[in-house]
């Protein structure tokens, strides 16, 4: 599929471009403004954003519950190489690319500590070039924002399959990750017979029990609720998977375990640690619980995710239920942050191809 007119170059390098910039104090909704990049250094790529995704991590950073320092967020999406810092890289100009935000050794940087894709032009530093991937020509730009979270779901499945063949899965949270797991569960776990998505409102009417796999994929403000209920939902020998927003110091008192951050950090960027899971015992009833988690995914899994979305585009399309102009994204994020309206999207995309319209 050739690039559409809206995907071809429309920007003159060096002039100001639109960016959703975080407030100076680091907490609050981003503001659409004009910024400039310096000329690319040797080895750098200047890329033009087509569509950038907004994820739960971004919302946590905007709210101040995470300490990332990037002024411009956005680690999900699709770009086109616009300008390069070395003559040898000129063949890359015009290529559609994605950036894996998580390196196995240094953790999450792109869109976290390094400015990301919520802007018309973004920079890929030379030291992150190994995380740049060619995007399949047939991949819909709007659906590309699902590739990174789907890659993380594939990493999750790899770890779970090493210790379990789940038949019943409980997903605590209703965000993108929960919906992606629900969509691909049968493919990733042929043994699965039942997948249940549970929100805080649902859990007031019944107590889920007898699950082989509980997945914490809630927002950070619901982490205590998800932690408590997900443990109680498991049968003996079940797996508790840590996937969602986890506040610093989150405890699992029923398992007498508090080193959650360290457990997830063992399995970073698609590489598994020497001990990727922990086997614990419930302090009250003696049930054995396997605890697991990870951060990010490998380049290989990110490429696989893009291929899966390309092959089954209509299967994934309902999750991307709002793709908007950057100005509308500014309004939606401001309203969500200030509590002026309820979030109406499962996955929000920001279409920077519209920014000149």
N, C-alpha and C positions, 0 to 999 in steps of 0.2 A: 504494500500500500504506500503510495507516494504521499509526501507531506502536503497538507492542504495549504491554501494561501495564508491562512491565519497562523500556520506553523513556520512559514518561511520568515527570513530575517526582516524585521521592521524597525530595529533600533540602531541608532548611530552610536557607536561606543564612545564614552566619555561624557555624554550629557546625562542629566539627572534621570533617574528611573523610579518607578513606584515601588514602595516597600511598606509592609506592615511592621512598623517599628515598635518595640516595647517601650513603655515609659521609662524615664531615666532612673527611677527608683526600683525598677524591675518587677513591680507588682501592678497588675491592671491589664485591661484590654489593649491590644495594639492599635496604633494610629497610622492611617495611610498617609505617607509623606514621600517626598522626593529625596533620594540620596545618590551619591556617586561612589564608584569604585575607582581606586588608582589603576594605572595600566597593569596588565598581568605580569607578574614576576616570571622568570624562567621556570618552566614546568607547570605553571598554573593554567587552569582552564576557566574562561569566563563563559557561563552558560545562561541561556534564556529559559526561564520557566514557562512551561505550557500550562500545567495544572499542578497545584500543590494541595496536599491533604492536611486536614486538621485532625489530630488524634487526642486521645485522653492525656497523653504525656504533655502535649502542648498546653492544654487547659490547666493542668497542674502547675506548669511553669508560670503561666500568666497569673495564676492565683497566688503565687508565692510559696506553694508547698514544696517546691523543688528549687534547688539552688543553681541551676544552669545559668551561664553568663552570656549566651548569644543574644545579641540585640534583635536579630531577625530569626524567628524559629522556622520550622518546616523541614522534616526529614523524610517525607513521603512525597512521591510525585515523579514527574517526567520533565526533562530539560533537553535543550538542543545546544550543542557546542557552538558558541558565537565567535569567540576570540581566543587565541592561544598565546602563550608566552615564549614559545620556541618555534623557529621555522620548521623543525622536524615534526611538530605536532599539527601542521596545517591540514593534513589529510583528515583530521578529526572534525574539522569545521563542518557543521551541518548534520552531524550524527546525533541521533536521539539517545539519551543516556539516563540512567538512574544511578543514585549514589547510595551504597549501603552505609547507613549511619553508624554502624557498630563494628569496631575492629576487635579482634579476639584478644589483643594484648592491651590496648588503651581504652577499650570500652566505647561508649556512645560519645561522639564528638560532633559530627555534622548535624546542624540544627539544634545542638545542645550547647556546646562551648564554642562552636564555629558557626557563623551565620549560615542559615539554611535557605530554603526555597520559597518562603513567603515574600517574594520580591520578583520583579521582572528579570533581573540579572543576578546570578549568584556565582561565587568563586569556589572552585575546587582546588585546594592547595596541593602542591606537589606531593606532600607526604600522604595524601589521601587518594592518590591516583589509583592505587591498587584496589580501591573500593568502588571504582567507576565501572559500570556494566553497560554494554550495548543493549538496547531495548528492542524486542521483536517488532518488526515493521508493522505487523498487524495489530499490535496492542492498542486499544482505544485509550487515548490520553486521559480521559476522565476515569477509567477503571484502573489506570496505572497507580493511583493513590492507594489501592488495596494491596499492592504487591508486597510492600514491606511488612504490614501486619500479617498477611498470609504466610510469608516466609517464616515469621516468628511462630505461627501455628504449626508449620511443618517441623520446626525445631522442637517444639513442645511434643509433637507426636513421636519423634525419634526417641526422646527420653522416656516417654511413657511406655512405648513398646518394648523398651529394654527391661522393664520390670513388671508389666501387666498386659493382659488382654481384656480390657474392660468391656462389660456388657451393658452397664447402666452408668450414664454420665450426668452429673449435676453441674450446671454452669451458673455461678453466682455473679450476676451482673448482666446488663442488657446492652453493652456497647458493641463496637465493631468486632472485637476479639470473640465474644460469645457467639455472635451471629456467624462469623466465619467458621468457628469450630462446629457449630450446628450444621452448616451447609456441607462441610467436607468430612464429617465424622465417620460416615459409613465407608467412605473411600479410604480413610486413614486407619480405621479400626474395623475390619470386617466382622469382628465379634460383637459389635454394638447392636443392641436391640432397642435402647431407650435413651433419648437425650432430652433433658429438661432444662430450660432456661428460667432462672429464679431471680426475681428482684426483691427488694425489701418489702414492698407491698404484698407480693405473693406469699412471702414467708410468714406473714401474720395469720394466714388462714390455714396453714398446715406445716408440719415439720417433715421435711424430706428425710428418708432413711433408706438404708440398704443399697447404697450406690458403691460401685467399684472405683469410681474416679470423681473427685470433687475438684473443680477448677475455680480458683479465686480470680475473677476477671472484672471486679467491680471498680468503681472510682475510688480515689484515695479516701474520701470522706466516709465511704461505706466499708472500709477495710476491716474494722472491728466486727461489724455485723457479719461480713463474709467469712472472716476467720473462724468465728465461733460456730456458725451454722454449718460451714463446709466440713469441719471436723466431725460434728455430730451426725452428718448425713452418711458417713462412710461405714461400710461393713468391715469386719475384721480382715486385715490384709489390704485394705483399700489404699489408693494413692491420693494424697492432697497436693495439688499443683498450684504454685504461686505464680500468677500471671499478671494480675492487675496492679493498680496503684497501691504501693505499700508505704505507709508513713515510717519515718525513722523510729526505731525502737518498738515496732509492733511485736507483741508477745503472743505466743500460743500457749497459754497457761495449762490447758488440758493435756498438752504434750510435753510440758516442762521444757520448752524450746524457745530460744530468743535470737538465735544467730541467723535470721532469715536473709538479711542482706548478703552475708558471706556465702550462703548456700546458692543463691542466684548467681553471684559473681563467679562461682566455680565454672559455670557453663555459659561462657560469653562468646558472642560472635560465631556460634556454630561449633565451637570446640568444647568438648566435655572434660571436666576435671577428673582427677584420679578417683574421686569419690563423688559422682554426680548426684547421688540421692542419700537420704538419711532414713534409717528405719528406727521408729520410735514406738513407745508404748503409752497408751492413754492412761493417765494417772488415776482415773476413777474405775474404769471397767476393764482395763487390761487389753483392749483391742490393739493390735499391731497396725500402725499407720506408716506408710512410706511417704516421705516428704521430698518434693522435687521442685525445681524451678530453673529458669534460665534468663539471660538477657541477650536480645538480638539474635541474628541469624547469619549464616555464612553466605558468601557470594553465590555458591552453588544453589542454595535453597532459595535465594532471592530470584535467581534466573528461573528455577523451577516454578516459583510462584507466578512469575510473569507469563510463563508458557501455559500454566493451568488456566489463568484468567483469559488468555488469548483464545484457548481452545473452547472455553465454556463461558463466553462473555455474558450471555443472557442469564446464566445461572447466578452470576455475581452482581449484575447490574442493579437489582433492587436495593442493594445496600448503599449505593451512592445516590442518595435521594435528594441532595442539593448540591449543585455546582453553580457558583455565583461569581459575579463581577467582584473585584477586590474591594470596591466601595461598599457593596452589600455585605461582604464578609466582615468588614470593619463594623458595620451596624449590628450584625448578628452576634459577633463576639462581644461587643460592648453590652448588648442587652442581656446575653447569657451571663456575663461576668457580674453585672449589676443586679441580676435577678429580675429584670424587667419583663422577661418572657421565658417560657419553658423551652428548653432545647427541642427543636423539631426535627433534627437530623440524626440518622444513624452514622452516616459518613458525610462530612462537609468537604467539598472541593472548592478551591479558589482558582478561577480560570483567568490567568494573566494574559491570555490571548485577547481578552476583552478589554484590557486596561486602557487601550488607546481609543476605545469606542465611547 
